[in-house]
């Protein structure tokens, strides 16, 4: 536990050092250009650190431990793609509207604290997402083989990464080709409205499950450090499903206005037939109470015209 605590502690210090330094430089230059890029680089730095430090006092060196090698490779493939994609996107967009207000780009006053919050949110996301990987690479357990459980979740992790990569590429090509069809429904986007977010969430649930076998206890259920790893998928869901500047809250709700103004019938049919996250066929036959619960298609993601939302606010004196 002490060895793992050391790896975790230094990983946290590395993360916050990178993000605080990034904030200081970015705010002085009044730019958000390398925000996402530093996030991706931070992941790779933690993978390198844990691979080196995790071998200290371990029964096997990193190069001799197939479990640690596999989880490091899987993690680097996932975060390496993220780094490449976000760097390309930053170059293509030449800016990120999420930061316009806090950087004073619209003529308002810059908000240094608001900009700092973005960087700290990224620091927490990077560190918490990395926890299952850190747990495996810092483990003192000698389990050179893989159980069927391990193999299954390693394959599922790869599937999550692949879904995210394919979704990102298909969406980027659709944009490059002129956004034909008004909204993206090509490839995996035909069976999920947000397959990239599904892939991102799903892979961290799989890595958390994979890390179970690296527990120092007789059973992983008794290892509190393994349980802390559940923060990886849970925090990812929190960011992508509830935070306004990004994820589903940014893509759905009031921001669907452009579709309902331009192609209301075709988009309404697409929403009816297509799951918000989990790729599937036959979504239109799923009962509404299941859509609103286990399928995460919550009412807050629906588009409500301004007049309708204003009216509902006036009729409910208990909502703020």
C-alpha positions as CSV (number, residue, x, y, z in Angstrom):
1,X,0.0,0.0,0.0
2,X,2.8,2.4,0.8
3,X,4.4,1.8,-2.6
4,X,1.1,2.3,-4.3
5,X,0.5,5.5,-2.3
6,X,3.9,6.9,-3.4
7,X,3.0,6.3,-7.1
8,X,-0.4,7.9,-6.6
9,X,1.0,10.9,-4.7
10,X,3.6,11.7,-7.3
11,X,1.1,11.2,-10.1
12,X,-1.2,13.7,-8.5
13,X,1.7,16.2,-8.1
14,X,2.7,15.7,-11.8
15,X,-0.8,16.3,-12.9
16,X,-1.4,19.5,-11.0
17,X,2.0,20.8,-11.9
18,X,1.3,20.3,-15.6
19,X,-2.2,21.9,-15.4
20,X,-1.2,24.8,-13.1
21,X,1.8,25.6,-15.4
22,X,-0.5,25.3,-18.5
23,X,-3.0,27.7,-16.9
24,X,-0.3,30.3,-16.1
25,X,1.1,30.3,-19.6
26,X,-2.2,30.1,-21.4
27,X,-3.7,32.9,-19.4
28,X,-0.7,35.1,-19.9
29,X,-1.1,34.5,-23.7
30,X,-4.9,34.7,-23.5
31,X,-5.3,31.5,-25.4
32,X,-6.9,28.1,-24.9
33,X,-5.1,26.5,-27.9
34,X,-3.1,23.9,-25.9
35,X,-5.7,23.2,-23.2
36,X,-6.7,19.8,-24.7
37,X,-3.2,19.0,-25.9
38,X,-1.8,19.3,-22.3
39,X,-4.6,17.1,-21.1
40,X,-3.5,14.4,-23.5
41,X,0.1,14.9,-22.7
42,X,-0.6,14.6,-19.0
43,X,-2.1,11.1,-19.5
44,X,1.0,9.9,-21.2
45,X,3.2,11.4,-18.5
46,X,1.3,9.5,-15.8
47,X,1.6,6.2,-17.8
48,X,5.4,6.7,-18.1
49,X,5.8,7.6,-14.4
50,X,3.8,4.7,-13.2
51,X,5.6,2.2,-15.5
52,X,8.9,3.3,-14.0
53,X,7.9,3.8,-10.3
54,X,5.6,0.8,-10.2
55,X,8.6,-1.6,-10.6
56,X,10.2,-0.4,-7.4
57,X,10.0,-3.2,-4.8
58,X,7.6,-5.1,-7.1
59,X,8.1,-8.9,-7.5
60,X,8.4,-8.3,-11.3
61,X,9.9,-5.5,-13.3
62,X,7.5,-3.7,-15.6
63,X,9.0,-5.4,-18.7
64,X,8.5,-8.8,-17.1
65,X,4.9,-8.3,-16.0
66,X,2.5,-8.9,-18.9
67,X,-0.5,-7.4,-16.9
68,X,1.3,-4.1,-16.4
69,X,2.5,-4.1,-20.0
70,X,-1.0,-4.7,-21.3
71,X,-2.7,-2.0,-19.3
72,X,0.0,0.5,-20.1
73,X,-0.3,-0.2,-23.8
74,X,-4.1,-0.1,-23.7
75,X,-4.0,3.2,-21.8
76,X,-1.5,4.8,-24.1
77,X,-3.5,3.8,-27.2
78,X,-6.6,5.3,-25.7
79,X,-5.0,8.6,-24.6
80,X,-2.6,8.7,-27.5
81,X,-5.6,8.8,-29.9
82,X,-7.2,11.5,-27.7
83,X,-4.0,13.6,-27.9
84,X,-3.8,13.3,-31.7
85,X,-7.5,14.0,-32.2
86,X,-7.6,17.0,-29.9
87,X,-4.5,18.5,-31.4
88,X,-5.9,18.1,-34.8
89,X,-9.3,19.6,-33.7
90,X,-7.6,22.6,-32.0
91,X,-5.7,23.3,-35.3
92,X,-8.9,23.0,-37.4
93,X,-11.1,25.1,-35.2
94,X,-8.5,27.7,-34.4
95,X,-10.2,28.3,-31.1
96,X,-12.7,26.9,-28.6
97,X,-15.9,28.8,-27.8
98,X,-16.1,27.4,-24.3
99,X,-13.4,29.8,-23.3
100,X,-14.6,33.0,-25.0
101,X,-16.2,34.4,-21.9
102,X,-13.5,33.6,-19.3
103,X,-10.8,34.9,-21.7
104,X,-12.8,38.1,-22.5
105,X,-12.9,37.4,-26.2
106,X,-16.4,38.9,-26.6
107,X,-15.3,42.2,-25.3
108,X,-16.0,41.4,-21.7
109,X,-13.6,41.3,-18.8
110,X,-11.3,38.3,-18.6
111,X,-12.0,36.0,-15.7
112,X,-8.8,34.5,-14.4
113,X,-10.5,32.4,-11.8
114,X,-13.1,31.0,-14.2
115,X,-10.2,30.0,-16.6
116,X,-8.4,28.4,-13.7
117,X,-11.5,26.3,-12.9
118,X,-11.3,24.8,-16.4
119,X,-7.7,23.8,-15.8
120,X,-8.4,22.3,-12.4
121,X,-11.4,20.3,-13.8
122,X,-9.0,18.9,-16.3
123,X,-6.5,18.0,-13.6
124,X,-9.1,16.1,-11.6
125,X,-10.4,14.4,-14.8
126,X,-6.9,13.3,-15.9
127,X,-5.9,12.0,-12.4
128,X,-9.2,10.2,-11.7
129,X,-9.5,8.6,-15.1
130,X,-5.9,7.3,-14.7
131,X,-6.6,5.6,-11.3
132,X,-7.3,2.1,-12.6
133,X,-4.1,2.2,-14.7
134,X,-2.1,3.5,-11.7
135,X,-3.6,0.7,-9.6
136,X,-2.4,-2.0,-11.9
137,X,1.0,-0.6,-12.7
138,X,1.8,0.1,-9.0
139,X,0.5,-3.2,-7.8
140,X,2.8,-5.5,-5.9
141,X,0.8,-8.6,-6.9
142,X,2.6,-11.2,-9.0
143,X,-0.1,-12.6,-11.4
144,X,1.7,-13.1,-14.7
145,X,-1.2,-14.9,-16.4
146,X,-4.6,-13.6,-17.5
147,X,-7.9,-15.0,-16.3
148,X,-10.9,-15.2,-18.7
149,X,-12.3,-12.3,-16.7
150,X,-9.2,-10.2,-17.5
151,X,-9.2,-11.2,-21.2
152,X,-12.9,-10.3,-21.5
153,X,-12.5,-6.8,-20.1
154,X,-9.3,-6.1,-22.0
155,X,-11.2,-6.9,-25.2
156,X,-14.2,-4.8,-24.1
157,X,-11.8,-1.9,-23.3
158,X,-10.4,-2.2,-26.8
159,X,-13.9,-2.2,-28.2
160,X,-14.7,1.1,-26.3
161,X,-11.6,2.7,-27.6
162,X,-12.3,1.5,-31.2
163,X,-15.9,2.9,-31.0
164,X,-14.6,6.3,-29.9
165,X,-11.9,6.4,-32.6
166,X,-14.3,5.3,-35.4
167,X,-16.9,7.8,-34.2
168,X,-14.4,10.7,-34.1
169,X,-13.1,9.9,-37.6
170,X,-16.6,9.5,-39.1
171,X,-17.8,12.7,-37.6
172,X,-14.6,14.6,-38.8
173,X,-15.0,13.2,-42.4
174,X,-18.7,14.2,-42.4
175,X,-17.8,17.8,-41.4
176,X,-15.0,17.9,-44.0
177,X,-17.5,16.7,-46.7
178,X,-19.8,19.6,-46.0
179,X,-22.2,18.3,-43.3
180,X,-24.4,16.5,-45.8
181,X,-27.8,15.6,-44.4
182,X,-27.9,18.5,-41.8
183,X,-27.0,16.2,-38.9
184,X,-24.5,13.4,-38.6
185,X,-26.1,9.9,-38.9
186,X,-23.3,8.1,-40.8
187,X,-21.7,4.9,-39.5
188,X,-21.9,4.4,-35.8
189,X,-23.8,7.7,-35.5
190,X,-26.8,5.8,-37.0
191,X,-27.1,3.6,-33.9
192,X,-26.0,6.2,-31.3
193,X,-26.4,9.9,-31.1
194,X,-23.1,10.2,-29.2
195,X,-21.0,7.1,-29.8
196,X,-17.8,8.9,-29.0
197,X,-19.1,9.7,-25.5
198,X,-20.3,6.1,-25.1
199,X,-16.8,4.8,-26.1
200,X,-15.1,7.1,-23.6
201,X,-17.4,6.1,-20.7
202,X,-17.5,2.4,-21.5
203,X,-13.7,1.9,-21.7
204,X,-13.2,3.3,-18.2
205,X,-15.8,0.9,-16.7
206,X,-13.9,-1.9,-18.5
207,X,-10.5,-0.8,-17.2
208,X,-11.9,-0.5,-13.6
209,X,-13.1,-4.1,-13.9
210,X,-9.8,-5.3,-15.4
211,X,-7.9,-3.8,-12.5
212,X,-9.7,-6.0,-10.0
213,X,-7.2,-8.8,-10.4
214,X,-4.3,-6.6,-9.4
215,X,-5.5,-6.1,-5.8
216,X,-3.1,-6.8,-3.0
217,X,-5.9,-8.3,-1.0
218,X,-7.1,-11.9,-1.2
219,X,-10.2,-10.4,-2.8
220,X,-10.4,-7.1,-4.6
221,X,-13.7,-6.3,-2.8
222,X,-11.6,-5.8,0.3
223,X,-9.2,-3.4,-1.2
224,X,-10.2,0.3,-0.7
225,X,-7.7,1.5,-3.3
226,X,-9.4,-0.6,-6.0
227,X,-12.7,0.9,-5.1
228,X,-11.3,4.4,-5.5
229,X,-10.8,3.4,-9.1
230,X,-14.5,3.5,-9.7
231,X,-14.1,7.3,-9.7
232,X,-12.6,6.9,-13.2
233,X,-15.9,6.0,-15.0
234,X,-18.1,7.9,-12.5
235,X,-16.2,11.2,-13.0
236,X,-16.2,10.6,-16.7
237,X,-20.0,10.2,-16.7
238,X,-20.3,13.3,-14.5
239,X,-18.2,15.4,-16.9
240,X,-19.9,14.1,-20.1
241,X,-23.4,13.9,-18.9
242,X,-24.0,16.8,-16.5
243,X,-21.5,19.7,-17.1
244,X,-22.9,22.5,-19.2
245,X,-19.7,23.5,-21.2
246,X,-19.1,20.0,-22.6
247,X,-20.6,16.6,-23.3
248,X,-24.3,15.9,-23.6
249,X,-25.4,19.1,-22.0
250,X,-23.5,21.1,-24.6
251,X,-24.7,18.9,-27.5
252,X,-28.4,18.4,-26.5
253,X,-31.1,20.5,-25.0
254,X,-31.2,24.1,-26.2
255,X,-28.4,23.5,-28.6
256,X,-30.6,21.3,-30.7
257,X,-32.4,24.4,-31.9
258,X,-30.5,24.5,-35.2
259,X,-31.9,21.0,-36.1
260,X,-35.5,21.7,-35.1
261,X,-35.3,25.0,-37.1
262,X,-33.8,23.4,-40.2
263,X,-35.0,19.8,-40.3
264,X,-37.5,19.2,-37.6
265,X,-39.2,16.1,-39.0
266,X,-36.1,14.2,-40.0
267,X,-34.3,15.1,-36.8
268,X,-37.3,14.1,-34.6
269,X,-37.4,10.8,-36.4
270,X,-33.6,10.3,-35.8
271,X,-34.0,11.0,-32.1
272,X,-36.9,8.6,-31.8
273,X,-35.0,5.8,-33.5
274,X,-31.5,6.4,-32.1
275,X,-30.2,5.8,-28.6
276,X,-28.5,8.8,-26.9
277,X,-25.4,6.7,-25.9
278,X,-25.5,2.9,-26.1
279,X,-25.2,1.8,-29.8
280,X,-28.2,-0.3,-30.6
281,X,-30.9,-1.2,-33.2
282,X,-34.6,-0.9,-32.4
283,X,-34.4,1.9,-29.9
284,X,-37.8,3.2,-31.0
285,X,-39.4,0.1,-29.4
286,X,-37.8,0.7,-26.0
287,X,-40.4,1.9,-23.5
288,X,-40.1,5.5,-22.4
289,X,-39.5,4.7,-18.8
290,X,-36.4,2.7,-19.7
291,X,-35.2,5.4,-22.0
292,X,-35.5,7.9,-19.1
293,X,-33.6,5.5,-16.8
294,X,-31.1,2.8,-17.8
295,X,-30.6,4.3,-21.3
296,X,-29.8,7.8,-19.9
297,X,-32.0,9.6,-22.3
298,X,-33.2,12.1,-19.6
299,X,-35.8,14.7,-20.2
300,X,-33.2,17.5,-19.6
301,X,-31.6,16.6,-22.9
302,X,-34.9,17.4,-24.8
303,X,-35.2,20.6,-26.8
304,X,-37.7,23.0,-25.4
305,X,-38.5,26.1,-27.3
306,X,-37.9,29.3,-25.3
307,X,-41.6,30.1,-25.0
308,X,-42.3,26.7,-23.6
309,X,-39.5,26.7,-21.1
310,X,-40.4,30.3,-20.1
311,X,-44.0,29.2,-19.5
312,X,-43.0,26.2,-17.5
313,X,-40.7,28.3,-15.3
314,X,-43.6,30.8,-14.6
315,X,-45.9,28.0,-13.6
316,X,-43.5,26.4,-11.2
317,X,-42.6,28.7,-8.4
318,X,-40.3,26.1,-6.8
319,X,-37.7,25.9,-9.6
320,X,-34.8,28.3,-9.8
